[in-house]
Structure formats: structure tokens, C-alpha cells
Amino acid sequence: MLLTDEHGQPAPPPLDAYEVLNGERIPDLDAIVDLAAKLCDVPAAVINVLTADRQIQIAAVGFERSACRREDAMCSITVVSPDPVVVSDARTDPRFADSPFVTGVIDTIRFYAASQLRGPAGHVLGTLCVFDHRPRTLTIEQKAALDKLAVLVVDVLELRRRTRQLEHTLIARDQVIGELRRLRAELERSNDALLRFAGTVAHDLRSPLMSISGTATLLAEEAYENDPDAVAADAQTIARAARRMGNILNDLLSYAGVGGQTRRCRVQLSDLVGDVLEDLRADITAAHATVHTGDLPTVEADPTHIRLLVQNLLSNALKFRHPDRPCRISVDAAVRPHEWMLRISDNGIGIPAAQRDDVLRPFVRLRSDLPGHGIGLATCAEILRTHHGRLDIGDTPGGGTTFIATIRHPGPGQGENREPGGADAERAARAGIPASG
């Protein structure tokens, strides 16, 4: 990704992008300082880079590498000079005479010459400098050689930066592609198992799984062109959805194998509804719908079944929205002494009272012009039956449908298994959930 400065010009990469501040020896840079010392016929040469407050020697010959405060560094003066600096005797140069590298506090440098290290955008990274403890000068040829070696230093640094960048990109790309391939294999296995699952809930899982699989395939094809970080983030979103769907499928297969037993535990409805809304985000956006959620409590229920219940009821509200008004959906819940209730209300086309019992039977469809197989609400009714609950259907004030799912708390005296069925607005009112606007 190309970074720009406040003027819209290419911004220099940060110094740490070159990965030279960790003390690692870089053989190519060691070779350059050795060559610089030999060409200039001096005992010492160094490559310095400057941070906001420090000078760090990343390659040196003639002494051990070290670091110092930026204000003490002779190179802090050199980097602001547009021309190469050559000082025959630093004691006589007012720019350097008081430097601790000249006065003996740190060193007793006399001869000093430096060329700037300029990055591709013209920014100064530091210097390539040579020095001696006795006064001397450089020939024109030696000055030119020092400048060329400074350019070579930048080339090495840029090659190092781009190589590391490419390595990181390739690693990220390989990780993303590997994850996408794993996801595809996982999704294909899940889809095969889904096709073998003959229960009434199969249609609730096949569509989102195939949608995720298609998205994963598309991301895999675009991974070479897209920003690896963005692709990786998308892949993680797919992975989370795939894991949730895989968990549902596995739980449903187990549920079918044990004859419909429920496995109750504490379920935080706010988290569960949030996950469903994330999975339905594309449908919600396409319907231009607004979903309001109230304060949702923690309840005792089978999380897999309740998730399917919420998904089916929300999908139903989106599918049967009214064509002449914005789609509005609300999700509320309340806990009572012996039961808890979940209410999902919409302002859609509604369900005629005479047909509310019918829609809870498998394969019953009231509208042949809308997609579906007539299984979703029947699945909701079956889920509530296994929880010793019921699904009541009423009117939403102003138009639409209100579903009230009532589930008894587990334990002794739980009560008989009531058959789910249609209900009028009076039942919905008895649920004790504040009316939504």
C-alpha cells in the first residue's frame, strides 16, 4: 500500500521498515564500510541512521558499533547540509569544534567526511562517513567514490526492505490461501454432510454454507491482487461464520441421532442474536431493514436450537416485508417465574388469523410468488415443542406479524408438552413484553 504525506506525495517508509535497528549484522553493509575506508585511505568508516532522538551505527569498521544521542552526533549536522561534508580538521570547524566526538568526551576525531543516505523519495536516512584521528583531506575521486557508496548503501537498504516486505506478503498470502483452502475443504465436508441430513432443518443451513463457500472461492482467486491484510480479515470473518455453521450442523446431526433431546445451558441471547444478525447482514442490507434489539437476558435453552429459531423468524420477517414501507423488525425478551419469552415483531404483510395454524406445519406456503419451502416456521414450532414451549402468532400494531416464543424453565414440575399452535393478539399481550413501536 502506497503511503502519502500531508501534501499527497509518496511518504518515506519508516526507518524500522528497513529492519536495521535490532543490532543484526548486515554483511553487505559491512562490506561497503570496509570498502569506503580502503578507498578513502582512513582507519574507520561507519553507516549511521538517525531516529527522532538517537544516532545508531548499523555498520562500522575500525571500531565497535554503538549509539548516541542525536544532538551529540556529528551526522545530525551533516543530514541538513545539501552537499557532502568534508572536514580536514574538525577542531577548526565551528560546526563540529564542540562536538563530544571531537573534544575527547566520546572521541578525538580530526578528519571527517560524510555523504547523505537519501531514500527514493528524497528523505535522508542517515550518513555514510569516514574519519581519522589526524587531519587529512580527500581527493576528488575519493569524494565521488564516497557518494557512490552512499547510493549503494540506500540500494542495499531498499532491497532489504522490499525483500522483507515481499516475504511478509508471501507469508500472509500463503496463510490466507491455506486458510481459504482449508475452509473450502471444511465447507465441502459440511455441505456433503448437510446433503445427507434428511431432517426438516436442512434448507436453513445449505444456503448460508454455499454463500460462504462462494465467498471463500472468490477471495482465494483475488488473494494475489488484494491487500493481504484485508483479505486475511475477510477470511477470518468467513472462518467465524463457517465455524458457527459447522457447529450448528454437527449439533443438529447429534440431535437427530438421539431422537430430539435438547441440551440446555445458559445462553446469552444478546450474543446469540448478534451472531444471527451478522450472518444475515447481507439480507438485512438488501431489504433496507432496521433491526432493533432490546435488553436481552441470559436464559436456559439449547443454543443450537434457539439460534435456528431466531434465524428463521428474522429471515421470515425479511422475506415477508411490506413493499410499501421500510422494513422494521424488533427483538425483545422477558423472563418470568416459570418461563421466558422471546418476541420478534415486524411491520410486514402479516399472516391472516385463519392461516396461523397452517404455517406451522411443514411444507405449507401461503405465497407461491416468494422464495422458500414452507419449512422455516415448522422448524421453529418443532424446536419449541422439544423445549416444552409454544410459538404464538399475533398482529403487530399498525400492521405486520408478532411471533412470541415461550419456553418453560427446566426442572421438576416443568409441565406437560404443549403442542405449538396459532394464537391471537391476546396471547401475545399476555407474554408480558413491553410493546415495541
C-alpha distance (Angstrom), angle and dihedral (degrees) to the residues before:
residue distance angle dihedral
M1 . . .
L2 3.83 . .
L3 3.79 113.4 .
T4 3.80 119.5 -151.5
D5 3.78 133.3 -164.0
E6 3.80 127.5 -127.0
H7 3.81 89.9 -79.7
G8 3.80 93.7 53.4
Q9 3.79 92.6 -106.9
P10 3.82 122.2 132.1
A11 3.79 107.1 -81.5
P12 3.81 120.0 -136.6
P13 3.77 115.6 -106.9
P14 3.80 113.0 -106.0
L15 3.79 114.6 -96.4
D16 3.79 92.1 -113.0
A17 3.82 88.2 61.2
Y18 3.81 86.4 76.4
E19 3.82 90.4 55.8
V20 3.80 93.6 -139.9
L21 3.81 100.0 124.2
N22 3.80 98.0 77.8
G23 3.82 96.8 81.1
E24 3.80 94.0 -107.4
R25 3.79 115.1 149.6
I26 3.80 113.2 -121.1
P27 3.82 109.6 -155.9
D28 3.82 94.7 -156.5
L29 3.80 91.3 55.6
D30 3.80 92.0 44.7
A31 3.80 88.0 54.6
I32 3.81 91.6 50.8
V33 3.82 95.2 52.4
D34 3.80 90.0 46.6
L35 3.81 89.7 52.0
A36 3.83 91.6 45.9
A37 3.81 91.6 53.9
K38 3.79 92.0 48.8
L39 3.83 95.1 46.0
C40 3.80 92.1 48.4
D41 3.82 92.6 41.0
V42 3.81 94.1 -128.1
P43 3.81 131.2 130.9
A44 3.81 97.2 -124.9
A45 3.80 141.4 38.0
V46 3.79 132.1 169.8
I47 3.79 142.6 -176.1
N48 3.79 110.9 -138.7
V49 3.78 128.3 -170.2
L50 3.78 123.2 -167.9
T51 3.78 128.2 -139.6
A52 3.79 123.8 -174.5
D53 3.80 91.7 -79.5
R54 3.81 109.0 6.9
Q55 3.79 143.7 59.6
I56 3.80 112.0 -142.5
Q57 3.81 123.7 -167.9
I58 3.81 107.6 -142.3
A59 3.82 96.4 176.6
A60 3.79 131.3 16.1
V61 3.77 143.2 166.7
G62 3.80 124.8 -163.6
F63 3.82 95.0 31.2
E64 3.80 142.0 25.7
R65 3.79 119.5 -77.8
S66 3.79 116.9 -105.1
A67 3.80 143.2 157.2
C68 3.79 134.3 -123.2
R69 3.77 141.9 177.3
R70 3.78 112.9 -69.4
E71 3.81 92.5 -125.3
D72 3.84 89.9 57.5
A73 3.81 94.1 50.8
M74 3.78 120.9 103.2
C75 3.80 87.3 -150.2
S76 3.81 91.2 62.8
I77 3.80 85.3 72.4
T78 3.79 94.3 41.9
V79 3.82 94.7 55.2
V80 3.82 91.8 62.2
S81 3.80 93.2 49.9
P82 3.82 113.4 94.1
D83 3.82 91.9 -149.6
P84 3.82 133.0 55.0
V85 3.80 111.9 -87.7
V86 3.79 122.1 -128.8
V87 3.82 117.5 175.8
S88 3.79 116.8 -178.8
D89 3.82 94.2 -168.3
A90 3.80 117.2 10.0
R91 3.82 91.3 -162.2
T92 3.80 89.4 70.4
D93 3.83 96.8 44.2
P94 3.83 112.0 88.9
R95 3.82 90.7 -150.0
F96 3.80 92.2 62.3
A97 3.81 107.7 17.8
D98 3.82 93.0 98.9
S99 3.79 96.1 41.2
P100 3.82 113.9 124.0
F101 3.81 86.1 -131.1
V102 3.81 88.0 63.1
T103 3.80 104.3 33.4
G104 3.79 95.1 56.3
V105 3.81 97.5 -106.0
I106 3.81 88.9 112.1
D107 3.83 102.8 -1.8
T108 3.81 143.2 -22.9
I109 3.79 102.1 -118.2
R110 3.77 116.6 171.2
F111 3.80 107.7 167.2
Y112 3.81 116.3 46.5
A113 3.82 132.1 171.1
A114 3.79 128.0 170.0
S115 3.80 141.3 176.0
Q116 3.77 122.3 -159.2
L117 3.79 122.0 -112.2
R118 3.80 103.0 -133.5
G119 3.78 119.8 -169.1
P120 3.82 124.4 -141.3
A121 3.81 92.5 -87.6
G122 3.81 92.2 49.3
H123 3.79 95.5 -101.5
V124 3.81 117.4 141.4
L125 3.80 115.7 -119.4
G126 3.79 97.9 178.2
T127 3.79 138.0 -74.3
L128 3.77 145.6 -70.1
C129 3.78 105.3 -139.5
V130 3.79 139.3 174.7
F131 3.78 127.0 -162.0
D132 3.77 146.6 173.1
H133 3.78 137.1 -161.3
R134 3.79 91.6 -124.1
P135 3.81 129.7 57.2
R136 3.79 116.8 -93.3
T137 3.82 141.9 133.8
L138 3.81 140.9 -132.9
T139 3.76 130.8 -114.1
I140 3.80 120.4 -123.4
E141 3.79 88.7 -105.1
Q142 3.81 92.1 52.0
K143 3.82 91.4 50.0
A144 3.80 90.5 51.0
A145 3.80 90.9 47.9
L146 3.82 91.0 51.3
D147 3.82 90.6 51.8
K148 3.81 91.8 49.5
L149 3.79 91.5 48.7
A150 3.82 89.0 51.7
V151 3.81 88.7 55.8
L152 3.80 88.7 48.9
V153 3.82 90.3 52.8
V154 3.81 90.3 55.7
D155 3.80 90.3 47.2
V156 3.81 89.6 54.0
L157 3.80 91.7 47.6
E158 3.81 92.8 47.7
L159 3.79 91.6 47.0
R160 3.79 88.6 50.2
R161 3.82 92.2 48.6
R162 3.78 94.4 47.7
T163 3.79 92.3 44.1
R164 3.80 91.4 52.4
Q165 3.80 90.0 44.3
L166 3.78 90.7 51.7
E167 3.80 90.9 46.9
H168 3.80 90.8 52.1
T169 3.81 90.8 46.3
L170 3.79 92.7 49.2
I171 3.79 91.9 46.6
A172 3.80 90.9 49.0
R173 3.79 91.2 45.3
D174 3.79 92.5 48.9
Q175 3.79 90.5 48.1
V176 3.79 91.5 49.3
I177 3.79 93.7 46.1
G178 3.79 91.2 45.4
E179 3.79 90.5 50.2
L180 3.79 91.3 47.0
R181 3.80 91.6 49.9
R182 3.78 90.0 48.5
L183 3.78 89.6 48.9
R184 3.78 91.6 49.4
A185 3.79 91.0 50.8
E186 3.79 90.8 46.0
L187 3.77 91.7 47.9
E188 3.79 92.6 47.2
R189 3.80 89.7 51.7
S190 3.77 90.2 47.5
N191 3.78 91.1 47.9
D192 3.81 91.9 50.1
A193 3.79 89.7 51.4
L194 3.78 89.4 46.7
L195 3.79 92.2 53.9
R196 3.79 88.9 53.8
F197 3.77 92.1 49.8
A198 3.79 105.8 95.6
G199 3.79 98.2 -174.8
T200 3.76 124.8 117.5
V201 3.82 93.2 -103.5
A202 3.83 97.4 64.9
H203 3.81 94.4 99.0
D204 3.81 90.5 55.7
L205 3.80 91.3 62.9
R206 3.80 107.1 32.6
S207 3.79 97.7 67.9
P208 3.83 98.1 51.6
L209 3.79 92.0 42.7
M210 3.79 92.2 52.8
S211 3.80 89.8 45.7
I212 3.79 91.0 53.3
S213 3.80 91.1 45.8
G214 3.79 90.8 52.3
T215 3.79 91.9 49.2
A216 3.80 91.3 48.8
T217 3.81 90.4 51.0
L218 3.80 91.3 50.0
L219 3.79 92.2 49.1
A220 3.79 90.8 49.3
E221 3.81 90.1 54.2
E222 3.80 92.1 48.1
A223 3.80 97.4 41.4
Y224 3.81 93.1 98.6
E225 3.82 92.0 54.9
N226 3.81 103.1 36.2
D227 3.78 130.0 78.6
P228 3.83 103.1 -86.6
D229 3.80 91.5 -138.8
A230 3.80 92.0 54.3
V231 3.79 92.0 44.3
A232 3.80 90.4 48.6
A233 3.81 90.4 51.5
D234 3.80 90.8 50.1
A235 3.78 90.3 47.9
Q236 3.80 90.8 52.5
T237 3.81 89.6 52.0
I238 3.80 89.4 51.9
A239 3.80 90.5 46.2
R240 3.79 92.3 53.8
A241 3.80 92.0 48.8
A242 3.79 91.7 45.5
R243 3.79 91.9 50.8
R244 3.78 91.4 49.8
M245 3.79 92.1 48.8
G246 3.79 91.2 44.5
N247 3.79 90.1 51.8
I248 3.79 90.8 51.0
L249 3.79 91.7 49.4
N250 3.79 93.6 48.1
D251 3.79 91.9 47.4
L252 3.78 91.8 48.5
L253 3.79 92.0 50.0
S254 3.79 89.0 51.5
Y255 3.81 90.0 45.7
A256 3.80 91.3 53.3
G257 3.80 90.6 48.7
V258 3.80 95.1 54.7
G259 3.78 95.3 46.3
G260 3.75 101.0 -103.3
Q261 3.79 102.7 -48.4
T262 3.78 114.7 164.0
R263 3.78 122.4 -136.5
R264 3.74 107.4 -150.8
C265 3.77 124.8 -160.2
R266 3.77 137.5 147.8
V267 3.80 109.6 -64.6
Q268 3.79 123.1 -168.5
L269 3.80 100.4 -144.2
S270 3.80 93.7 -162.1
D271 3.82 90.9 59.8
L272 3.79 93.2 42.4
V273 3.81 93.8 49.3
G274 3.82 89.5 45.4
D275 3.81 90.6 55.7
V276 3.80 91.4 49.6
L277 3.81 91.7 49.0
E278 3.79 89.7 51.2
D279 3.80 90.7 52.8
L280 3.81 91.3 47.3
R281 3.79 94.3 44.4
A282 3.81 94.1 111.0
D283 3.82 91.9 50.1
I284 3.81 91.7 46.2
T285 3.79 90.9 50.5
A286 3.80 92.8 46.6
A287 3.81 90.4 51.5
H288 3.84 92.0 46.6
A289 3.79 84.5 -129.9
T290 3.79 129.8 165.4
V291 3.80 117.3 -146.6
H292 3.80 119.0 -163.0
T293 3.79 119.5 -165.5
G294 3.78 123.0 -165.0
D295 3.80 127.8 -155.6
L296 3.79 101.8 -53.9
P297 3.82 117.4 -159.2
T298 3.78 134.1 -146.5
V299 3.81 110.8 -98.4
E300 3.80 140.9 178.6
A301 3.80 110.9 -106.4
D302 3.78 146.0 111.8
P303 3.84 101.8 -77.8
T304 3.80 94.8 -153.0
H305 3.79 93.3 53.0
I306 3.80 94.8 43.0
R307 3.78 90.5 49.9
L308 3.81 90.1 54.1
L309 3.79 89.1 46.9
V310 3.82 92.8 53.7
Q311 3.80 92.7 42.7
N312 3.80 92.9 51.6
L313 3.79 94.8 46.2
L314 3.81 93.2 47.5
S315 3.81 91.5 45.6
N316 3.80 89.0 50.0
A317 3.81 90.9 52.5
L318 3.81 91.2 50.3
K319 3.80 93.7 45.5
F320 3.80 95.5 49.2
R321 3.81 97.6 42.3
H322 3.79 118.9 145.4
P323 3.82 113.3 -100.2
D324 3.82 94.1 -143.3
R325 3.81 102.5 51.7
P326 3.80 137.5 44.0
C327 3.78 112.4 -88.6
R328 3.81 112.4 -106.9
I329 3.81 123.2 -177.4
S330 3.79 128.9 178.3
V331 3.80 129.5 -166.3
D332 3.81 119.2 -161.1
A333 3.78 136.2 160.2
A334 3.79 139.3 -171.5
V335 3.81 135.6 -170.4
R336 3.81 120.7 -138.9
P337 3.83 129.6 -176.5
H338 3.82 96.1 -90.6
E339 3.80 104.1 17.0
W340 3.75 146.0 14.2
M341 3.79 129.2 -132.4
L342 3.77 133.8 -149.7
R343 3.79 117.9 -161.9
I344 3.79 125.5 -165.1
S345 3.80 114.5 -177.6
D346 3.78 130.3 -177.0
N347 3.80 137.9 178.6
G348 3.79 94.3 -133.6
I349 3.79 133.0 124.2
G350 3.81 93.4 -64.2
I351 3.80 132.3 -140.2
P352 3.82 118.7 -93.7
A353 3.81 111.4 -116.0
A354 3.79 92.2 -123.2
Q355 3.81 91.5 58.6
R356 3.81 100.9 44.9
D357 3.80 94.3 96.6
D358 3.80 90.9 47.0
V359 3.82 95.7 55.4
L360 3.81 90.2 59.8
R361 3.80 91.5 63.9
P362 3.83 120.4 87.4
F363 3.80 119.1 -93.4
V364 3.80 95.2 9.6
R365 3.80 112.3 138.0
L366 3.79 124.1 -177.4
R367 3.80 95.0 -171.1
S368 3.78 120.3 41.9
D369 3.81 90.9 -176.4
L370 3.82 92.3 66.9
P371 3.82 126.1 70.9
G372 3.78 120.9 -101.6
H373 3.78 144.1 83.9
G374 3.80 102.1 -119.1
I375 3.80 93.5 -108.6
G376 3.81 105.0 105.3
L377 3.81 100.0 77.2
A378 3.80 91.1 38.5
T379 3.80 87.7 55.6
C380 3.82 89.5 51.1
A381 3.79 90.4 51.8
E382 3.81 91.5 49.2
I383 3.80 91.8 49.1
L384 3.79 90.8 53.0
R385 3.80 91.7 46.2
T386 3.81 90.2 57.4
H387 3.83 88.2 50.1
H388 3.83 91.9 51.6
G389 3.77 88.0 -112.7
R390 3.77 139.8 113.1
L391 3.79 141.6 -131.5
D392 3.80 115.8 -130.7
I393 3.79 122.9 -167.6
G394 3.79 122.7 -154.6
D395 3.78 142.3 155.3
T396 3.78 124.9 -83.1
P397 3.82 112.5 -132.0
G398 3.79 106.7 -102.9
G399 3.80 92.9 21.5
G400 3.77 137.5 -51.0
T401 3.78 137.9 73.6
T402 3.80 132.3 -63.1
F403 3.80 119.3 -161.1
I404 3.81 118.0 -162.2
A405 3.81 114.9 -165.6
T406 3.81 110.6 -166.2
I407 3.81 121.6 -168.6
R408 3.78 125.5 -178.5
H409 3.77 119.2 -131.9
P410 3.84 112.6 -105.0
G411 3.77 122.8 -111.0
P412 3.82 140.8 70.8
G413 3.79 114.8 -19.9
Q414 3.77 90.9 24.5
G415 3.79 91.2 152.7
E416 3.74 134.8 -129.6
N417 3.77 125.7 -44.2
R418 3.79 103.6 -97.4
E419 3.75 121.4 -154.9
P420 3.81 113.2 -121.0
G421 3.73 116.5 -120.5
G422 3.78 146.9 150.8
A423 3.79 121.3 -63.8
D424 3.74 138.7 -174.2
A425 3.78 130.7 -121.8
E426 3.82 91.2 -85.6
R427 3.82 91.0 66.9
A428 3.78 90.7 48.2
A429 3.79 90.3 51.8
R430 3.82 90.8 51.5
A431 3.81 89.7 59.0
G432 3.80 88.5 84.9
I433 3.80 95.8 -134.5
P434 3.81 114.8 136.1
A435 3.78 111.7 -106.7
S436 3.79 113.7 -102.5
G437 3.77 123.4 -136.3
